[in-house]
């Protein structure tokens, strides 16, 4: 069964475009499963920039607590892909980012789905902190 992307701009308001690379291939000639985590991470970092979070260990940071990937179809190289994302849940100190990876070269077939649970964290205090307002604001957009 192939999953086709419907109107993602409504369901997933944030997009990040990537082109696969030769080094992403595995011994079987398709994109290695581990690369999907990297694609999701690259897209997630674009969200962190949007929320004015830095990669420096400071007072406003985020830690990935959980990553779930579901592989739906193989992805071959070369391909242009889009990672569509949305904030799908807000807790007290944690939130979820749901993402889908779409093969732009193959009729917008969804090749992978993911769910990342993140925790807002203050490295100086070594403690979780309430979810930042910018993240709450993006949750309201969905």
N, C-alpha and C positions, 0 to 999 in steps of 0.2 A: 504494500500500500504506500503510495506517495502522498506526502503532505504538501499542499500548495499554500503559499502565502496569500492570505486575503489582505484586506486594506491595513497594512501594518502601521501606517502613519497614525491611525486612530488607536489601535491596540497597543503599539509599542512606539512611543513618541520619540525615542532617541535612536539614532542610527550611527554606525561606524563602518566604513568601507575598508576592505583589505583585499590584497591579491595574494594568492598562494605563491609559495616559493619552492624551488627545486628541493631545497633541504628539508621541506616539510614531508616529503615522501617516505614511505616505509618500504620494506623489502618486497611487498606485494604490489607496489606501484600506485597506491592511493595514499591520500593524506593520512598520516599517522594519527591515531586517536589522541595522543598526548598533545598534539598541536591545537586541538579544539580548546583546551584549557588556556593555551597562550592567546588564541584569538579572543576568547571571552575576557581574559585579563586585560589585553590591550584596549578593548572596548570599555571595560569597567574603569580603567584609568582615565579615559575621556570623561566619564561621569564624575570622578573625583576632582578633575580640573574644573568642571562645571560648578561643583560645590565649593570651590576654593579650598580644597584639601591638598596638602603637599605630601610628598613621599618622605619628607624628613620626619624623624620621630620627634613630635612636638606635642602641643596641647590639643590640636585638632587633627585627628587621624582616624583611620578605619582599618580594622583587621578582618580578613576573610576567615570565617569560622567554619564554613562548610561549602563544598562544591559538589553538585550533582550534575552529571552529563548523561543525556540519552541520545544515542546515535541512531538516526533513522534511515539514512542511506549513505553510501560511499561518496566521498568527494575526491575528484581527480585533479591533477595539475596539468595545465594551468587553469585556474578558475578565479573569477572575481566574486567575492562574497560580501554580504552585508550582515553585520551583527545588529539586530534590533533589540532594544532593551526597554525595560520599564521597572520602576519601583513597584513591587507587587504586594509588599506587606511592610507595615511599620509596627515595631514593638516599642518597649521603653528605651532600650539601649541598642537594639538590633533592628535590622531591616533586611528584606530580600530583594534581590535584583533577578528578575526572570528575563531570559534572553533566548532568542532563536537565531540560528545561523542559516542564512538563505543563500543558495547558489544562484547568483544573478545571471549566470550563463545558461542555466537549464530551467527556464520557465519558472523561476522563483520557487524552486523546490526547497522545502525546509530539510536541511541535512542533520541538524542537531538542535536539541533544546537543553537549556541549563537553568539551574537555580543556585544562586550564591547567597548565602546568609553572611552578612557583614555586621560587625560590632563597632560602634563608635568608641574610640579609645583615646585616653590621655596618657601618653608615654611618660610625661613628667611625674604624674601621680600614680602611674601604673594601675589605672582603673578604667573600667568602662564608664561612659558618660551618656546622658540622654541623646537621642537621635537629633542631629542638627536640623535647624529650621529649613535650610535649603533642600534637604532630602524630603522632609515632610511636604514642602511646597510641590516638589516633583511628583510625590505620591498622589496628591490631589488632582494632578493632570490626567490621571488614568481613568 
